[in-house]
Amino acid sequence: MSNLQEIERAVSQLSAEELADFRSWFAEFDAETWDRQFEEDVAAGRLDDLAKRAFQHLREGRCTDL
């Protein structure tokens, strides 16, 4: 049995309260993981071309307010 299957089985057996706690924990864990990856991508320059294009679009007036 794979780790994922074991996790799925364990999660499916949680009480409603435990599931709510798990959701909260996982949302925080996922956000922290995403933040770390984003910071690594920025530091490695992987987003430089996107940033240059975005600033160019802004200078050209091709952006709209959200």
N, CA, C and O atoms as CSV, one atom per row, in Angstrom:
chain,resi,resn,atom,element,x,y,z
A,1,MET,N,N,0.850,-1.182,0.000
A,1,MET,CA,C,0.000,0.000,0.000
A,1,MET,C,C,0.893,1.242,0.000
A,1,MET,O,O,1.880,1.306,0.733
A,2,SER,N,N,0.539,2.219,-0.822
A,2,SER,CA,C,1.364,3.419,-0.923
A,2,SER,C,C,1.076,4.376,0.233
A,2,SER,O,O,0.052,4.272,0.908
A,3,ASN,N,N,1.994,5.298,0.441
A,3,ASN,CA,C,1.800,6.312,1.477
A,3,ASN,C,C,0.521,7.096,1.232
A,3,ASN,O,O,-0.223,7.385,2.169
A,4,LEU,N,N,0.261,7.443,-0.032
A,4,LEU,CA,C,-0.940,8.208,-0.353
A,4,LEU,C,C,-2.190,7.435,0.035
A,4,LEU,O,O,-3.119,8.005,0.607
A,5,GLN,N,N,-2.223,6.162,-0.265
A,5,GLN,CA,C,-3.386,5.348,0.103
A,5,GLN,C,C,-3.556,5.286,1.616
A,5,GLN,O,O,-4.678,5.337,2.120
A,6,GLU,N,N,-2.457,5.177,2.330
A,6,GLU,CA,C,-2.518,5.155,3.787
A,6,GLU,C,C,-3.050,6.472,4.322
A,6,GLU,O,O,-3.863,6.489,5.247
A,7,ILE,N,N,-2.592,7.582,3.741
A,7,ILE,CA,C,-3.066,8.899,4.172
A,7,ILE,C,C,-4.550,9.047,3.868
A,7,ILE,O,O,-5.312,9.521,4.711
A,8,GLU,N,N,-4.967,8.645,2.665
A,8,GLU,CA,C,-6.384,8.725,2.297
A,8,GLU,C,C,-7.244,7.928,3.276
A,8,GLU,O,O,-8.298,8.395,3.709
A,9,ARG,N,N,-6.797,6.748,3.613
A,9,ARG,CA,C,-7.554,5.902,4.539
A,9,ARG,C,C,-7.631,6.561,5.912
A,9,ARG,O,O,-8.694,6.592,6.533
A,10,ALA,N,N,-6.501,7.089,6.386
A,10,ALA,CA,C,-6.488,7.724,7.702
A,10,ALA,C,C,-7.387,8.960,7.723
A,10,ALA,O,O,-8.134,9.169,8.678
A,11,VAL,N,N,-7.315,9.780,6.667
A,11,VAL,CA,C,-8.140,10.992,6.616
A,11,VAL,C,C,-9.620,10.631,6.585
A,11,VAL,O,O,-10.436,11.299,7.220
A,12,SER,N,N,-9.966,9.593,5.859
A,12,SER,CA,C,-11.374,9.205,5.759
A,12,SER,C,C,-11.943,8.723,7.088
A,12,SER,O,O,-13.160,8.658,7.256
A,13,GLN,N,N,-11.072,8.386,8.028
A,13,GLN,CA,C,-11.518,7.887,9.322
A,13,GLN,C,C,-11.535,8.965,10.407
A,13,GLN,O,O,-11.856,8.676,11.560
A,14,LEU,N,N,-11.192,10.204,10.045
A,14,LEU,CA,C,-11.170,11.283,11.034
A,14,LEU,C,C,-12.591,11.698,11.408
A,14,LEU,O,O,-13.514,11.626,10.598
A,15,SER,N,N,-12.738,12.133,12.654
A,15,SER,CA,C,-14.017,12.705,13.082
A,15,SER,C,C,-14.171,14.078,12.418
A,15,SER,O,O,-13.222,14.606,11.838
A,16,ALA,N,N,-15.353,14.637,12.506
A,16,ALA,CA,C,-15.591,15.960,11.905
A,16,ALA,C,C,-14.645,17.004,12.491
A,16,ALA,O,O,-14.112,17.836,11.757
A,17,GLU,N,N,-14.435,16.969,13.786
A,17,GLU,CA,C,-13.542,17.926,14.440
A,17,GLU,C,C,-12.097,17.709,13.997
A,17,GLU,O,O,-11.383,18.668,13.702
A,18,GLU,N,N,-11.671,16.459,13.951
A,18,GLU,CA,C,-10.309,16.152,13.504
A,18,GLU,C,C,-10.113,16.565,12.047
A,18,GLU,O,O,-9.051,17.062,11.673
A,19,LEU,N,N,-11.128,16.358,11.240
A,19,LEU,CA,C,-11.039,16.734,9.832
A,19,LEU,C,C,-10.909,18.249,9.691
A,19,LEU,O,O,-10.135,18.727,8.863
A,20,ALA,N,N,-11.646,18.993,10.477
A,20,ALA,CA,C,-11.528,20.456,10.458
A,20,ALA,C,C,-10.125,20.883,10.869
A,20,ALA,O,O,-9.536,21.768,10.249
A,21,ASP,N,N,-9.592,20.259,11.905
A,21,ASP,CA,C,-8.222,20.563,12.348
A,21,ASP,C,C,-7.216,20.210,11.254
A,21,ASP,O,O,-6.268,20.955,11.008
A,22,PHE,N,N,-7.431,19.068,10.602
A,22,PHE,CA,C,-6.535,18.645,9.529
A,22,PHE,C,C,-6.580,19.638,8.366
A,22,PHE,O,O,-5.541,20.015,7.823
A,23,ARG,N,N,-7.793,20.058,7.989
A,23,ARG,CA,C,-7.928,21.039,6.902
A,23,ARG,C,C,-7.145,22.299,7.214
A,23,ARG,O,O,-6.429,22.822,6.360
A,24,SER,N,N,-7.282,22.782,8.432
A,24,SER,CA,C,-6.584,23.996,8.847
A,24,SER,C,C,-5.074,23.790,8.795
A,24,SER,O,O,-4.346,24.629,8.265
A,25,TRP,N,N,-4.610,22.680,9.342
A,25,TRP,CA,C,-3.178,22.379,9.318
A,25,TRP,C,C,-2.680,22.272,7.883
A,25,TRP,O,O,-1.633,22.825,7.546
A,26,PHE,N,N,-3.430,21.558,7.031
A,26,PHE,CA,C,-2.971,21.347,5.667
A,26,PHE,C,C,-2.949,22.643,4.868
A,26,PHE,O,O,-2.040,22.854,4.066
A,27,ALA,N,N,-3.927,23.508,5.072
A,27,ALA,CA,C,-3.947,24.798,4.371
A,27,ALA,C,C,-2.701,25.605,4.716
A,27,ALA,O,O,-2.084,26.204,3.835
A,28,GLU,N,N,-2.329,25.623,5.996
A,28,GLU,CA,C,-1.129,26.340,6.424
A,28,GLU,C,C,0.132,25.676,5.858
A,28,GLU,O,O,1.028,26.358,5.360
A,29,PHE,N,N,0.192,24.371,5.936
A,29,PHE,CA,C,1.332,23.614,5.390
A,29,PHE,C,C,1.487,23.878,3.897
A,29,PHE,O,O,2.593,24.130,3.419
A,30,ASP,N,N,0.383,23.823,3.163
A,30,ASP,CA,C,0.410,24.025,1.719
A,30,ASP,C,C,0.849,25.447,1.370
A,30,ASP,O,O,1.634,25.647,0.444
A,31,ALA,N,N,0.343,26.429,2.111
A,31,ALA,CA,C,0.722,27.821,1.862
A,31,ALA,C,C,2.209,28.038,2.123
A,31,ALA,O,O,2.883,28.717,1.349
A,32,GLU,N,N,2.717,27.471,3.198
A,32,GLU,CA,C,4.146,27.610,3.509
A,32,GLU,C,C,5.004,26.941,2.442
A,32,GLU,O,O,6.049,27.471,2.065
A,33,THR,N,N,4.575,25.791,1.958
A,33,THR,CA,C,5.306,25.089,0.899
A,33,THR,C,C,5.323,25.928,-0.368
A,33,THR,O,O,6.363,26.065,-1.012
A,34,TRP,N,N,4.168,26.491,-0.731
A,34,TRP,CA,C,4.066,27.325,-1.929
A,34,TRP,C,C,4.944,28.564,-1.788
A,34,TRP,O,O,5.637,28.943,-2.732
A,35,ASP,N,N,4.919,29.202,-0.607
A,35,ASP,CA,C,5.749,30.391,-0.368
A,35,ASP,C,C,7.232,30.070,-0.536
A,35,ASP,O,O,7.969,30.836,-1.157
A,36,ARG,N,N,7.668,28.943,0.016
A,36,ARG,CA,C,9.084,28.550,-0.112
A,36,ARG,C,C,9.457,28.351,-1.573
A,36,ARG,O,O,10.508,28.812,-2.017
A,37,GLN,N,N,8.595,27.662,-2.326
A,37,GLN,CA,C,8.869,27.417,-3.741
A,37,GLN,C,C,8.919,28.734,-4.509
A,37,GLN,O,O,9.784,28.923,-5.363
A,38,PHE,N,N,7.997,29.641,-4.210
A,38,PHE,CA,C,7.965,30.941,-4.876
A,38,PHE,C,C,9.257,31.701,-4.592
A,38,PHE,O,O,9.862,32.255,-5.510
A,39,GLU,N,N,9.684,31.733,-3.334
A,39,GLU,CA,C,10.916,32.425,-2.961
A,39,GLU,C,C,12.125,31.816,-3.654
A,39,GLU,O,O,13.019,32.540,-4.092
A,40,GLU,N,N,12.161,30.486,-3.757
A,40,GLU,CA,C,13.255,29.825,-4.472
A,40,GLU,C,C,13.244,30.192,-5.954
A,40,GLU,O,O,14.298,30.426,-6.545
A,41,ASP,N,N,12.059,30.243,-6.552
A,41,ASP,CA,C,11.946,30.616,-7.966
A,41,ASP,C,C,12.391,32.056,-8.191
A,41,ASP,O,O,13.076,32.349,-9.171
A,42,VAL,N,N,12.007,32.954,-7.293
A,42,VAL,CA,C,12.427,34.355,-7.416
A,42,VAL,C,C,13.949,34.447,-7.294
A,42,VAL,O,O,14.597,35.098,-8.113
A,43,ALA,N,N,14.515,33.805,-6.287
A,43,ALA,CA,C,15.961,33.861,-6.071
A,43,ALA,C,C,16.733,33.280,-7.251
A,43,ALA,O,O,17.835,33.737,-7.556
A,44,ALA,N,N,16.164,32.278,-7.914
A,44,ALA,CA,C,16.837,31.641,-9.046
A,44,ALA,C,C,16.597,32.396,-10.351
A,44,ALA,O,O,17.159,32.039,-11.387
A,45,GLY,N,N,15.764,33.440,-10.306
A,45,GLY,CA,C,15.512,34.227,-11.510
A,45,GLY,C,C,14.483,33.618,-12.453
A,45,GLY,O,O,14.350,34.065,-13.592
A,46,ARG,N,N,13.756,32.609,-11.997
A,46,ARG,CA,C,12.796,31.936,-12.873
A,46,ARG,C,C,11.594,32.805,-13.237
A,46,ARG,O,O,10.875,32.508,-14.191
A,47,LEU,N,N,11.379,33.872,-12.479
A,47,LEU,CA,C,10.227,34.732,-12.736
A,47,LEU,C,C,10.624,36.064,-13.380
A,47,LEU,O,O,9.772,36.923,-13.608
A,48,ASP,N,N,11.895,36.230,-13.666
A,48,ASP,CA,C,12.371,37.505,-14.208
A,48,ASP,C,C,11.692,37.882,-15.517
A,48,ASP,O,O,11.278,39.028,-15.688
A,49,ASP,N,N,11.573,36.940,-16.439
A,49,ASP,CA,C,10.949,37.252,-17.728
A,49,ASP,C,C,9.482,37.640,-17.557
A,49,ASP,O,O,8.999,38.548,-18.233
A,50,LEU,N,N,8.787,36.973,-16.677
A,50,LEU,CA,C,7.391,37.326,-16.420
A,50,LEU,C,C,7.286,38.731,-15.834
A,50,LEU,O,O,6.415,39.509,-16.223
A,51,ALA,N,N,8.170,39.047,-14.906
A,51,ALA,CA,C,8.153,40.378,-14.300
A,51,ALA,C,C,8.456,41.445,-15.341
A,51,ALA,O,O,7.806,42.490,-15.362
A,52,LYS,N,N,9.435,41.194,-16.204
A,52,LYS,CA,C,9.759,42.167,-17.251
A,52,LYS,C,C,8.566,42.405,-18.165
A,52,LYS,O,O,8.264,43.547,-18.510
A,53,ARG,N,N,7.888,41.334,-18.557
A,53,ARG,CA,C,6.707,41.480,-19.424
A,53,ARG,C,C,5.592,42.231,-18.702
A,53,ARG,O,O,4.922,43.068,-19.307
A,54,ALA,N,N,5.387,41.948,-17.439
A,54,ALA,CA,C,4.337,42.626,-16.678
A,54,ALA,C,C,4.619,44.123,-16.578
A,54,ALA,O,O,3.715,44.939,-16.755
A,55,PHE,N,N,5.872,44.485,-16.294
A,55,PHE,CA,C,6.221,45.910,-16.213
A,55,PHE,C,C,6.112,46.589,-17.579
A,55,PHE,O,O,5.720,47.753,-17.668
A,56,GLN,N,N,6.453,45.870,-18.624
A,56,GLN,CA,C,6.312,46.415,-19.972
A,56,GLN,C,C,4.835,46.676,-20.285
A,56,GLN,O,O,4.489,47.728,-20.822
A,57,HIS,N,N,3.983,45.735,-19.957
A,57,HIS,CA,C,2.539,45.906,-20.165
A,57,HIS,C,C,2.010,47.082,-19.359
A,57,HIS,O,O,1.159,47.832,-19.837
A,58,LEU,N,N,2.510,47.245,-18.141
A,58,LEU,CA,C,2.098,48.362,-17.300
A,58,LEU,C,C,2.508,49.687,-17.933
A,58,LEU,O,O,1.712,50.624,-17.993
A,59,ARG,N,N,3.749,49.762,-18.405
A,59,ARG,CA,C,4.229,50.994,-19.056
A,59,ARG,C,C,3.427,51.311,-20.303
A,59,ARG,O,O,3.202,52.480,-20.617
A,60,GLU,N,N,2.995,50.288,-21.014
A,60,GLU,CA,C,2.249,50.470,-22.258
A,60,GLU,C,C,0.762,50.703,-22.023
A,60,GLU,O,O,0.007,50.902,-22.974
A,61,GLY,N,N,0.340,50.680,-20.768
A,61,GLY,CA,C,-1.067,50.911,-20.453
A,61,GLY,C,C,-1.965,49.733,-20.784
A,61,GLY,O,O,-3.168,49.903,-20.979
A,62,ARG,N,N,-1.393,48.548,-20.849
A,62,ARG,CA,C,-2.146,47.363,-21.201
A,62,ARG,C,C,-2.705,46.616,-20.000
A,62,ARG,O,O,-3.174,45.485,-20.127
A,63,CYS,N,N,-2.654,47.255,-18.827
A,63,CYS,CA,C,-3.147,46.633,-17.601
A,63,CYS,C,C,-4.422,47.332,-17.157
A,63,CYS,O,O,-4.621,48.516,-17.428
A,64,THR,N,N,-5.262,46.605,-16.488
A,64,THR,CA,C,-6.472,47.180,-15.932
A,64,THR,C,C,-6.515,46.908,-14.434
A,64,THR,O,O,-5.990,45.898,-13.966
A,65,ASP,N,N,-7.133,47.798,-13.696
A,65,ASP,CA,C,-7.293,47.596,-12.252
A,65,ASP,C,C,-8.256,46.457,-12.003
A,65,ASP,O,O,-9.229,46.283,-12.738
A,66,LEU,N,N,-7.989,45.691,-10.980
A,66,LEU,CA,C,-8.891,44.595,-10.615
A,66,LEU,C,C,-9.996,45.116,-9.716
A,66,LEU,O,O,-10.863,44.350,-9.296
